[in-house]
Amino acid sequence: MKKLLTGVSAAVMMMASASYAETTLKLVEVITSPERTEVLQGMVTQFEADNPDVTVEIVSLPWGQAFEKLATMVAGGDIPDVVEMPDVWQALYAGAGQLASLTNHVAGWEHGATLTDKTIAMGSQAGDLYMIPYGFYLRAMFYNKKLLAEAGIENPPTTMEEFMAASAAVSELDGKYGYCLRGGPGGTNGWIMFAATMNGSNEFFTEDGVSRINEPGSVEGIQFMIDMYQNGNAPRDSVNWGFNEIVAGFYSGTCAFLDQDPDALIAISERMPADDFAVIPMPVGPSGKAFPTIGFAGWSIFNSTEHEDEAFDLVAALSSPEANSVWAQRVGVIPIHKGADQDPFFQTEQFKGWFDTLNGEQYEPTTMPTYLEQWGYFASSVLLETSQEALLGQRTAQDVADEWAELLTDEYANWQANQ
């Protein structure tokens, strides 16, 4: 009996020890879709198999409410260990002193040296290396070949003027529209991109630190978006459209043009024959240049974590060359490791529009000023609300541009004061 009790006690102690040794990490994804979650879950499952003492809990936030929901979680003390960090939020959380530096972790990581210079630069925009980007989003223009042919358009547009004319022609077709306008969450890029293209510059501030978003050319670009909507060249409900809606609007044949990043190619390729659509660079403005936005997101660690080493092990697993190649192909981003562009997957005609953009002198990719602490708030809340008011005719282009300029000028002054 005594031996039996001793054996039971040992078993209990071993179970308790195993339970004590197990680490649970909470990972929050914010750019959520079924496809992305499936890919992420597969990578996490592999990580757990390689690290049996670590369990990862994935919390998926819908993108439309992700900014507010994550902020509420953090404010309430329900802080994740690892978070999918969009570029527009990086400065906010880094400026609040809530992110862990990854510099030393990456220096000791076997794959740290193969990260591209752009990857390190983008992950360090808030000062230190607070993020490992998992890829880059570069804007280009999808077009529906059949709809353009039906509307009598022989060639896809290369200028903003041609883009407006082609959109108007398609909109004359019964139940069809020219442009899948993103008036809802995540629509910041369109407003900034068209403003820069019509203004002939992607500089956000003058030498004196004044925002250029309300300069005459920029206002003309904002008005271009408003006209596209109010003239019926975009669906009426597109004032509320986010990513899923604009992509569905394109592959369903509702509208002929869609400006998006490579991530949209996945859903479109699954639903449209390759011969029915193509991807071209963004149309140029009066200056002969276009300024397509380039953005990114990645993995950050909150410094409140009690398991920073394990959290970085997870980030490293998600960011390895093998995992990142899978992520880039399945999610639709430009990879982060040197030499990844030689993968045959990225050398197909499907990616031609993006590589033409990268190689063309008339196209200057634009990086958002995510170093501004309140940029995330501006992009996710202020611009969203005010741009919808402008689309609905409640405010003028000049009115919203002036409000944006005032906020951004103040934010830039605050940033400069802290340098």
C-alpha positions as CSV (number, residue, x, y, z in Angstrom):
1,M,0.0,0.0,0.0
2,K,2.8,2.3,0.9
3,K,4.5,1.7,-2.4
4,L,1.2,2.4,-4.2
5,L,0.8,5.7,-2.4
6,T,4.4,6.6,-3.2
7,G,3.8,5.9,-6.8
8,V,0.6,8.0,-6.9
9,S,2.4,10.8,-5.1
10,A,5.2,10.7,-7.7
11,A,2.7,10.8,-10.5
12,V,0.9,13.7,-9.0
13,M,4.2,15.6,-8.6
14,M,5.1,14.9,-12.2
15,M,1.8,16.1,-13.5
16,A,2.1,19.2,-11.3
17,S,5.6,19.8,-12.6
18,A,4.5,19.4,-16.2
19,S,1.6,21.8,-15.6
20,Y,3.9,24.3,-14.0
21,A,6.4,24.1,-16.8
22,E,3.8,24.8,-19.5
23,T,3.7,28.3,-20.8
24,T,0.7,29.9,-22.4
25,L,1.2,32.7,-24.9
26,K,-1.7,34.9,-26.1
27,L,-1.4,36.0,-29.7
28,V,-3.8,38.5,-31.1
29,E,-4.3,38.8,-34.8
30,V,-6.0,42.0,-36.1
31,I,-6.1,41.8,-39.9
32,T,-8.4,38.8,-39.7
33,S,-9.8,36.7,-42.4
34,P,-10.6,32.9,-42.6
35,E,-7.6,32.3,-44.9
36,R,-5.2,34.2,-42.7
37,T,-6.4,32.6,-39.5
38,E,-6.1,29.1,-41.1
39,V,-2.5,29.8,-42.2
40,L,-1.6,31.3,-38.8
41,Q,-3.1,28.4,-37.0
42,G,-1.1,25.9,-39.0
43,M,2.1,27.7,-38.2
44,V,1.2,27.9,-34.5
45,T,0.4,24.2,-34.4
46,Q,3.8,23.4,-35.8
47,F,5.4,25.7,-33.2
48,E,3.5,24.0,-30.4
49,A,4.7,20.6,-31.8
50,D,8.3,21.8,-31.7
51,N,7.8,23.4,-28.3
52,P,5.7,21.0,-26.3
53,D,5.9,23.1,-23.1
54,V,4.3,26.1,-24.8
55,T,0.6,26.6,-25.7
56,V,-0.5,29.5,-27.9
57,E,-3.9,31.0,-27.6
58,I,-5.0,32.8,-30.8
59,V,-7.4,35.7,-30.4
60,S,-8.9,37.0,-33.7
61,L,-10.2,40.5,-33.8
62,P,-12.3,41.7,-36.8
63,W,-10.3,44.4,-38.6
64,G,-13.2,46.9,-38.6
65,Q,-13.1,47.0,-34.8
66,A,-9.6,45.8,-34.1
67,F,-8.1,49.2,-33.2
68,E,-10.6,49.9,-30.5
69,K,-10.8,46.3,-29.3
70,L,-7.1,45.9,-28.8
71,A,-6.9,49.3,-27.1
72,T,-9.6,48.2,-24.7
73,M,-7.8,44.9,-24.0
74,V,-4.6,46.7,-23.2
75,A,-6.2,49.4,-21.1
76,G,-8.1,46.7,-19.2
77,G,-4.9,44.7,-18.4
78,D,-5.8,41.8,-20.8
79,I,-2.5,42.4,-22.7
80,P,-1.4,39.8,-25.2
81,D,2.2,38.5,-25.3
82,V,2.4,38.7,-29.1
83,V,0.4,40.9,-31.4
84,E,0.0,41.3,-35.1
85,M,1.1,45.0,-35.4
86,P,0.0,47.1,-38.4
87,D,2.5,49.8,-39.3
88,V,0.0,52.5,-38.4
89,W,-0.2,51.4,-34.8
90,Q,3.5,50.9,-34.1
91,A,4.4,54.4,-33.0
92,L,1.3,54.6,-30.7
93,Y,2.3,51.5,-28.6
94,A,6.0,52.1,-28.9
95,G,5.6,55.7,-27.8
96,A,3.6,54.6,-24.8
97,G,6.5,52.4,-23.8
98,Q,4.5,49.2,-24.2
99,L,6.6,47.2,-26.7
100,A,9.6,45.1,-26.1
101,S,12.8,45.8,-28.1
102,L,13.6,42.9,-30.5
103,T,17.1,44.2,-31.4
104,N,19.1,41.8,-29.2
105,H,16.7,38.9,-29.9
106,V,17.2,39.4,-33.7
107,A,21.0,39.8,-33.3
108,G,21.1,36.3,-31.7
109,W,18.6,34.7,-34.1
110,E,20.0,32.4,-36.8
111,H,17.9,34.1,-39.5
112,G,18.4,37.7,-38.3
113,A,21.2,38.4,-40.9
114,T,18.9,37.4,-43.8
115,L,16.3,40.0,-43.1
116,T,16.3,42.7,-45.8
117,D,17.4,46.2,-45.0
118,K,13.9,47.4,-45.7
119,T,12.5,44.9,-43.2
120,I,14.8,46.2,-40.4
121,A,14.1,49.8,-41.4
122,M,10.4,49.4,-41.4
123,G,10.4,47.5,-38.1
124,S,12.4,50.3,-36.5
125,Q,10.3,53.3,-37.6
126,A,9.2,54.0,-34.0
127,G,12.9,54.2,-32.9
128,D,14.0,50.8,-31.8
129,L,13.3,47.5,-33.5
130,Y,9.8,46.9,-32.1
131,M,8.5,44.7,-34.8
132,I,9.5,42.1,-37.3
133,P,7.5,42.9,-40.4
134,Y,6.1,39.8,-42.1
135,G,5.8,41.3,-45.5
136,F,5.0,44.4,-47.5
137,Y,1.8,45.6,-49.2
138,L,2.3,47.7,-52.4
139,R,-0.7,49.2,-54.1
140,A,-1.5,48.4,-57.8
141,M,-4.6,48.4,-60.0
142,F,-6.7,45.3,-60.8
143,Y,-8.9,45.7,-63.9
144,N,-11.6,43.5,-65.4
145,K,-10.8,42.9,-69.0
146,K,-14.4,41.9,-70.0
147,L,-16.0,44.9,-68.4
148,L,-13.6,47.3,-70.1
149,A,-14.2,45.7,-73.4
150,E,-18.0,45.8,-72.9
151,A,-17.7,49.5,-72.2
152,G,-15.6,50.1,-75.3
153,I,-12.4,50.7,-73.4
154,E,-9.5,49.4,-75.6
155,N,-6.6,49.8,-73.1
156,P,-6.5,50.0,-69.3
157,P,-5.9,53.6,-67.9
158,T,-2.4,54.9,-67.3
159,T,-3.4,58.4,-66.1
160,M,-5.9,59.6,-63.5
161,E,-7.9,61.3,-66.2
162,E,-8.2,58.1,-68.2
163,F,-9.1,56.2,-65.0
164,M,-12.0,58.6,-64.3
165,A,-13.2,58.3,-67.9
166,A,-13.0,54.6,-68.0
167,S,-14.8,54.3,-64.7
168,A,-17.6,56.5,-66.0
169,A,-17.9,54.4,-69.1
170,V,-18.2,51.2,-67.2
171,S,-20.8,52.8,-64.9
172,E,-23.1,53.3,-67.9
173,L,-23.5,49.5,-68.1
174,D,-26.5,48.1,-66.4
175,G,-25.7,47.3,-62.7
176,K,-22.0,47.9,-63.2
177,Y,-19.6,50.4,-61.7
178,G,-16.2,51.7,-62.5
179,Y,-14.4,51.6,-59.1
180,C,-14.5,49.5,-56.0
181,L,-14.1,52.4,-53.6
182,R,-13.1,51.6,-50.0
183,G,-15.0,54.1,-48.0
184,G,-15.1,52.1,-44.8
185,P,-12.4,50.8,-42.4
186,G,-8.9,50.6,-43.9
187,G,-9.6,53.2,-46.6
188,T,-6.8,55.6,-45.6
189,N,-4.4,54.5,-48.4
190,G,-6.7,55.5,-51.2
191,W,-7.3,59.1,-49.9
192,I,-3.5,59.6,-49.2
193,M,-2.4,58.1,-52.5
194,F,-4.8,60.0,-54.7
195,A,-4.0,63.2,-52.9
196,A,-0.3,62.7,-53.4
197,T,-0.7,61.7,-57.0
198,M,-2.8,64.8,-57.9
199,N,-0.4,67.0,-55.9
200,G,2.7,65.6,-57.6
201,S,4.5,64.8,-54.3
202,N,4.4,62.2,-51.6
203,E,6.1,64.4,-49.0
204,F,3.7,64.7,-46.0
205,F,5.2,67.9,-44.6
206,T,7.0,71.0,-45.8
207,E,10.4,72.0,-44.5
208,D,8.6,74.1,-41.9
209,G,6.7,71.1,-40.7
210,V,3.4,72.0,-42.2
211,S,1.1,69.2,-43.5
212,R,0.7,69.2,-47.3
213,I,-2.6,67.3,-47.2
214,N,-4.6,70.6,-47.7
215,E,-2.5,72.0,-50.5
216,P,-4.5,72.6,-53.7
217,G,-3.3,69.5,-55.5
218,S,-4.0,67.3,-52.5
219,V,-7.5,68.7,-52.2
220,E,-8.0,68.0,-55.9
221,G,-7.1,64.3,-55.2
222,I,-9.5,64.2,-52.3
223,Q,-12.2,65.7,-54.6
224,F,-11.3,63.1,-57.2
225,M,-12.4,60.4,-54.7
226,I,-15.6,62.3,-53.8
227,D,-16.5,62.8,-57.4
228,M,-15.9,59.1,-58.2
229,Y,-18.5,58.3,-55.6
230,Q,-21.0,61.1,-56.0
231,N,-21.0,60.8,-59.8
232,G,-22.1,57.2,-59.5
233,N,-18.8,55.6,-60.6
234,A,-18.7,53.6,-57.4
235,P,-21.5,51.6,-55.7
236,R,-23.6,53.6,-53.3
237,D,-22.9,51.2,-50.4
238,S,-19.2,51.4,-51.0
239,V,-19.1,54.3,-48.5
240,N,-19.0,51.6,-45.9
241,W,-16.9,49.0,-47.8
242,G,-13.8,47.5,-46.2
243,F,-11.3,45.0,-47.7
244,N,-13.6,42.0,-48.0
245,E,-16.4,44.1,-49.7
246,I,-14.1,45.7,-52.3
247,V,-12.5,42.5,-53.2
248,A,-15.9,40.8,-53.6
249,G,-17.1,43.7,-55.6
250,F,-14.3,43.1,-58.1
251,Y,-14.4,39.3,-58.4
252,S,-18.2,39.4,-58.6
253,G,-18.0,41.7,-61.6
254,T,-19.8,44.5,-59.9
255,C,-17.0,47.0,-60.6
256,A,-14.1,47.1,-63.1
257,F,-11.3,48.6,-61.1
258,L,-9.8,47.8,-57.7
259,D,-6.6,49.3,-56.2
260,Q,-5.2,46.8,-53.8
261,D,-2.1,45.0,-52.5
262,P,-1.0,41.5,-53.4
263,D,-3.2,40.1,-50.6
264,A,-6.3,40.6,-52.8
265,L,-4.9,38.4,-55.5
266,I,-5.6,35.3,-53.5
267,A,-9.3,35.6,-53.3
268,I,-9.6,37.0,-56.8
269,S,-7.5,34.2,-58.4
270,E,-9.7,31.6,-56.7
271,R,-12.9,33.1,-58.2
272,M,-11.9,34.6,-61.6
273,P,-10.1,33.0,-64.6
274,A,-6.7,34.4,-65.0
275,D,-7.6,35.6,-68.5
276,D,-10.4,37.8,-67.2
277,F,-8.3,40.3,-65.2
278,A,-4.8,41.8,-64.9
279,V,-2.8,44.0,-62.6
280,I,-1.2,47.3,-63.7
281,P,0.6,50.1,-61.9
282,M,-1.5,52.9,-60.4
283,P,-2.4,55.7,-62.9
284,V,-0.2,58.7,-62.9
285,G,-1.3,62.3,-62.1
286,P,-0.6,65.6,-63.8
287,S,3.1,65.5,-62.8
288,G,3.5,62.2,-64.7
289,K,4.1,60.3,-61.4
290,A,2.0,58.1,-59.2
291,F,2.7,57.5,-55.5
292,P,1.3,54.0,-54.7
293,T,1.3,53.3,-51.0
294,I,3.5,50.7,-49.5
295,G,2.7,49.4,-46.1
296,F,3.4,46.5,-43.8
297,A,2.4,44.7,-40.7
298,G,4.3,42.3,-38.5
299,W,4.8,40.7,-35.1
300,S,5.5,42.7,-31.9
301,I,5.8,41.7,-28.3
302,F,4.3,43.6,-25.4
303,N,6.9,44.2,-22.7
304,S,4.4,43.3,-20.0
305,T,4.8,39.6,-21.0
306,E,6.2,37.3,-18.4
307,H,7.6,35.0,-21.1
308,E,9.6,37.3,-23.4
309,D,12.0,34.6,-24.6
310,E,9.2,32.2,-25.4
311,A,7.3,35.0,-27.1
312,F,10.3,35.7,-29.3
313,D,10.7,32.0,-30.1
314,L,7.1,32.2,-31.5
315,V,7.8,35.4,-33.5
316,A,11.0,33.8,-34.8
317,A,9.1,30.7,-35.9
318,L,6.5,32.8,-37.7
319,S,9.3,34.9,-39.3
320,S,11.7,32.1,-40.5
321,P,12.4,32.0,-44.2
322,E,10.3,28.9,-44.7
323,A,7.4,30.1,-42.7
324,N,7.5,33.6,-44.2
325,S,7.5,32.2,-47.7
326,V,4.4,30.3,-47.0
327,W,2.8,33.3,-45.3
328,A,3.7,35.6,-48.2
329,Q,2.3,33.3,-50.8
330,R,-0.9,32.4,-48.9
331,V,-1.6,35.9,-47.5
332,G,-0.3,38.0,-50.4
333,V,2.7,40.1,-49.3
334,I,6.2,40.8,-50.5
335,P,8.6,38.6,-48.4
336,I,11.1,39.8,-45.9
337,H,14.2,37.7,-46.4
338,K,17.0,38.3,-48.9
339,G,16.7,36.2,-52.1
340,A,13.0,35.4,-51.5
341,D,12.0,37.3,-54.7
342,Q,13.7,34.6,-56.8
343,D,11.0,32.1,-55.8
344,P,9.2,31.1,-59.0
345,F,5.9,31.9,-57.3
346,F,6.8,35.6,-57.4
347,Q,8.1,35.6,-61.0
348,T,4.7,35.0,-62.6
349,E,2.5,37.4,-64.7
350,Q,0.2,37.7,-61.7
351,F,2.7,39.8,-59.9
352,K,3.7,41.9,-63.0
353,G,1.8,45.0,-61.9
354,W,3.7,45.2,-58.6
355,F,7.1,44.5,-60.1
356,D,6.4,47.1,-62.9
357,T,5.7,49.5,-60.1
358,L,8.9,48.7,-58.3
359,N,10.9,49.0,-61.4
360,G,9.3,52.1,-63.0
361,E,10.8,55.5,-62.5
362,Q,7.4,57.2,-62.6
363,Y,6.2,55.2,-59.6
364,E,7.4,56.3,-56.2
365,P,6.1,54.0,-53.4
366,T,4.8,56.0,-50.4
367,T,5.4,55.1,-46.8
368,M,2.9,56.4,-44.3
369,P,4.2,58.6,-41.5
370,T,3.7,55.8,-38.9
371,Y,6.3,57.4,-36.7
372,L,3.7,59.9,-35.6
373,E,2.3,58.6,-32.3
374,Q,-1.3,59.5,-33.2
375,W,-1.2,58.3,-36.8
376,G,-3.1,55.1,-35.9
377,Y,-5.9,57.1,-34.3
378,F,-5.9,59.5,-37.3
379,A,-6.1,56.7,-39.9
380,S,-8.5,54.4,-38.1
381,S,-10.9,57.0,-36.6
382,V,-10.5,60.6,-37.7
383,L,-10.0,60.0,-41.5
384,L,-12.6,57.3,-41.6
385,E,-15.4,59.4,-40.1
386,T,-14.6,62.6,-41.9
387,S,-14.0,61.0,-45.3
388,Q,-17.4,59.3,-45.1
389,E,-19.0,62.6,-44.3
390,A,-17.3,64.1,-47.4
391,L,-18.5,61.2,-49.6
392,L,-22.0,61.7,-48.4
393,G,-21.9,65.5,-49.3
394,Q,-21.9,66.6,-45.7
395,R,-18.5,68.2,-45.9
396,T,-16.3,69.6,-48.6
397,A,-12.9,68.3,-49.7
398,Q,-11.2,71.5,-48.4
399,D,-13.0,71.2,-45.1
400,V,-11.8,67.7,-44.3
401,A,-8.3,68.4,-45.7
402,D,-8.0,71.4,-43.4
403,E,-9.0,69.3,-40.4
404,W,-6.5,66.5,-41.4
405,A,-3.7,69.1,-41.9
406,E,-4.2,70.7,-38.5
407,L,-4.0,67.4,-36.7
408,L,-1.0,66.1,-38.7
409,T,0.9,69.4,-38.4
410,D,0.4,69.3,-34.6
411,E,1.5,65.6,-34.5
412,Y,4.6,66.3,-36.5
413,A,5.5,69.2,-34.2
414,N,5.1,66.8,-31.2
415,W,7.3,64.2,-32.9
416,Q,10.0,66.8,-33.7
417,A,10.0,68.0,-30.1
418,N,10.8,64.5,-29.0
419,Q,13.7,63.9,-31.3
